[in-house]
Amino acid sequence: MPVLWKIKSEEYMDRDKKSQAMERLLDFYRQKFENATTDDVKKKFNSLRTNFRKELKKIKDSKKSGAGAEEIYQSTLWYFDAMSFLVDQETPSDSISTIDYEHEVGCNFIKLFIQL
């Protein structure tokens, strides 16, 4: 469901599509946790993304340190490979500077927060 994670797509900004996708995830999540709410699914999703980002950062830092191929950090998260579709979402576009990217993300967050 790229609508939930692909920040460069137009669908990512469509609240209705995001809500529908979140409801589908909630139905799946309720198979294991009967009393789950949408907030529970959002928290779980964000927790998985955060842990993935931390592991990805460890790998990138390990590569930058000049470590040999056998010394590069290997993630121990059992779901790390399954979440690898997020890798291209973690790097700002080459066409804008990091400062512009951070400003753009901050502005989008504020707009989204105000709309809620």
Number of C-alpha atoms within 10 A of each C-alpha: 11 14 20 19 16 16 14 12 12 9 16 16 16 12 13 11 15 18 14 12 15 20 15 12 16 20 16 13 18 13 10 9 12 11 9 14 15 15 11 14 19 15 12 13 15 12 12 15 16 12 14 22 17 12 18 20 14 16 15 13 14 17 15 10 9 10 12 9 9 7 10 17 17 13 15 8 12 8 12 18 10 10 13 12 12 16 11 10 13 11 10 14 12 8 8 11 11 13 10 12 16 13 12 13 13 12 12 13 12 12 11 12 9 8 7 6
